[in-house]
Amino acid sequence: MLVLQSLHNYLAQVLSPPSIHTALLVTPEGALVSYAPTPLTATQGDLGRVRSKDEVRKVAGLSAEVWAETRGVEGEEGMVESELGRILVFAVEEPREENSGSAEEPLLLLALNGTTDADWERMSKKARKLAAFLAPSVNKQRGQMQPVSPVSPANGAPKSRTRSTATSPGRTQR
């Protein structure tokens, strides 16, 4: 079982203020599961202010996009430098065999957000270590938390990431 308070505590342990200031667990679609921020420093803007949830959601969305864009191109992690700082994205999954042929989407992604001078290697080591720790617990949930498949099995067309208007609450029949 994944306990949100425990996830928050684990995320907080990988922070290295001021360089690595926010850690997030997100789905590959960009939904925020848990996060841990540290107060911003003078170089990041408002001294002592903690990043708002809206700002964290922006990092979550960007992290999912980085993962989707770089998956398989640059290896096991995605990296980007943006106006939000450096973002490193790593899959929370157990290592696969080279010849397994399984290309399942990870259930969760770990994203670390740091300043523009944060060390990529340090961020990568911290992400790998925490992801390896969380992976067995996350993989136990795989049967209950299947990620949304990007392709519909019925017609091979890409699935929409938005809710259908036919199933939206409040929709009236005509």
Secondary structure, 3 states (H helix, E strand, C coil): CCCHHHHHHHHHHCCECCCEEEEEEECCCCCEEEEEECCCCHHHCCCCCCCCHHHHHHHHHHHHHHHHHHCCCCCCEEEEEECCEEEEEEEECCCCCCCCCCCCCCCEEEEEEECCCCCHHHHHHHHHHHHHHHHHHHHHCCCCCCCCCCECCCCCCECCCCCCCCCCCCCCCC
